[in-house]
Amino acid sequence: MKPNSKYFEKIRIRPDRKPEADAHAPRCQWDGCDQPGLHRAPVGRHREGEYFRFCFEHVRQYNKNYNYFSGLKDSEIARFQKEALTGHRPTWKVGSIGSGRPAADFAPFRSGHAAYYRRLGDPFNLFGGERAETRNAHVRRLRPLEAKALETLGLDAKATGADIKARYKTLVKRHHPDANGGDRGSEARLREVLQAYRLLKQAGFC
């Protein structure tokens, strides 16, 4: 670019506004200092959000000697640092409620599509353990409709998913019209079996 280029005419130099800013800036709060206080420094603990105004030299000196924990015991400092890891918010142990009691297990009360996740345990017995439905059969809490559905199939609360499926197949074969020479006398019983099995399946029993 040539020194006499037309582009030089469009270049504007921003004026130095530092003297003007210094004139309107508050005075340094250091004793005996009359320089502009352009730099902030925290007041201290329990006065968060409040600042002193110092000049550059005095803010450096102030920060060098600043100690937020001044006057606190070592135990109080350690507790503050530990609570700072969680933002000074209350915490609970994993798998527990605020009172320290174990978290409630809502798996037995799931129904519909939520029951799908309950059946994902170890379907192929890869880890050598029994199915969750077998382990928890003796503690299963039944809803009224679930208890009635099991009763319709002639089973109790300890029945496993395999037991339910086996009984369902047996009853369907027994009461299906094709197995009775076309006799529709047991259609009502077959309908009850179908509805009971459908309810248990949606609730995650099988």
N, C-alpha and C positions, 0 to 999 in steps of 0.2 A: 504494500500500500504506500502510495506517495504521501509525503508530508503535506502537500497542498490538496489532498483528496477532499472531495465533497463530504465524505463520511465523517471527517474530523469536525465539521460544523455541527453535526447532530449529537456529538458526544457531550454529555453534561457531567460535570464533576459535582458530586454531592457535597455540599458544604459541611464542614466539621461543626456539629452541634454540641460537642462535649462541653464547651464553656457555658453555653446556654442551659444545658441540662444540669450542670453543676450548680449554677446560680439558683435554680429552683429546688434542688435536692435538699433534704433535711441535713442538719449538721451531724457530724460524727458524735456518738454518745460516749465516747471515751473521754474521761476527765482531762480537760486541758487541751483537747484537740478541736480545731476549727475547720478541718477539712470536710468536704461533702461526704455524707454517709450513704454511699451508693450500694453497699453490700449488707445483706441481711445475715443475722446470726441467731440461732434459736435461744430463747430465754432459759428454758430448762424443763425438767420433769414437772408434771402437773400443770404446765402452762403451754401445752402444745398449741401451735398456731400463732404464738406471739413471738416477735423477733426484735432484737436490737438492730440499730443501724450504725454501721461502722465504715470508716474508710478502709482502703485496701490493706494497709500495713496493720491496722489494729484488728481487723477481722481475722487476719492470719494469726496474730498473737492470741486472740480469743479462742479460735478453733484449736490451737495447739494445746491449750490447757483445759478445754471443755470436757466434762465427764457427765454423761447423762445419769449415771448411777451413783453420783456423789452422795454420801451419807447413808447408803443402803448397806445392809449386812450381806455377807457372801451367800447365805441361804436364800435371801430375798432376790438377789441377782440371779441365782441359779433357777429359782422358780419362774422368774420373769422370762428368762431365756427359753425354758421348757414350754411355757405357755405361748411364747411367740411363734413356735413351730406350727401351731394350729390357729394363728391369728387371734389368740386370747379368746377363743370360742370353746364352749363345753364339748367334750367328746365322750364316747361310750366304747366299751369293748366290742369287738366284732362278734356278731351273733347274739347281742344282748340289747335289752331296752335300757332306758335311762336309769331305772331302779336297780339294775344289775341282774334282773331275772332273765332266763333264756328267752330268746325270741320265739313267738308262737309259730307252730308249724301249720300252715294253711293248706298244705298239699292234700290232706284227706278231704277238704271241703271244696276242691276245685271241680268244675263241671264243664261240659262242652269242650271247646277247643283247648282250653287251659289244661285239661286232663292229658292232652297229648304229651306235654312236657314231663308229666309224671311217669309216663310209660317209657321214657328214654333211658332209664337207669343202666342196666347191663343185660339187654335182651338176649345176647348170645352167651352169657355166663363166661365172658372172657377173663374176668378177674377171680373166678372160683367162688364167688359169693352167690347167695340166693337172691331172687328177685325181691325188690322192695315190698311188693305186695304180699309176698310170703312172710317176710320178716315182720311186717307191721299188721298181719292179719289179726293177731290177738288184741291189738290196741285200736283197731279201726272203729271210728265212731260213725254210726249210720244215721242218715236222715230218715224220716218216716217213709218217704217214697222208695228209698234205696232198700230199707229193711223189708218193705212189702214186696219189692221186686225179687229179692232173694228168696223170700217165702214162697212166691209164685213158682220159682224154679226148684223149690224143695231144698234150699241151701241155707246156711247160717252165715254169720259175720266172719267166720274163719275161712270161708271158701276163697280159694285163689282164682286168678284169672283162668288158669287151665281148667279148674273145676267148673267154673261158670260156662265156659265154651263147650266142654264135654256134655254137661247136663242140657244145655240149649240144643245141641245137635240131637241128643237122644229124644227130647220131648218133641222137637219138630218132626222127626221121623215117625214118632208114635202117633201124633195127632194130625198129621197132614192127610187131607182127603185121599190122596193117591195111595197112601199106606193102609187105608181103611176101605178099599174098594169103592171109592167115590162117596162114601158116607160123610155128610157134612155135619153130623151131630156133634163133632168135637171142634168145630171151627172157632167157637167162642174161646175154648181153652187154648187153641193155637194162637189166637189173637192176643191173649193175655201173655203168653210166653214171648211172643215177638216184641210186645211193648216193654216187658220187663227186661229183656236182653238189651234192647235199644237204650233204655234208661241207664242200665249199669255200664254199658259201653261209653256213653257220653260222660258219665261220672268218673271214668278212668279205672274201673274195676277189671277191665279185660281189654 
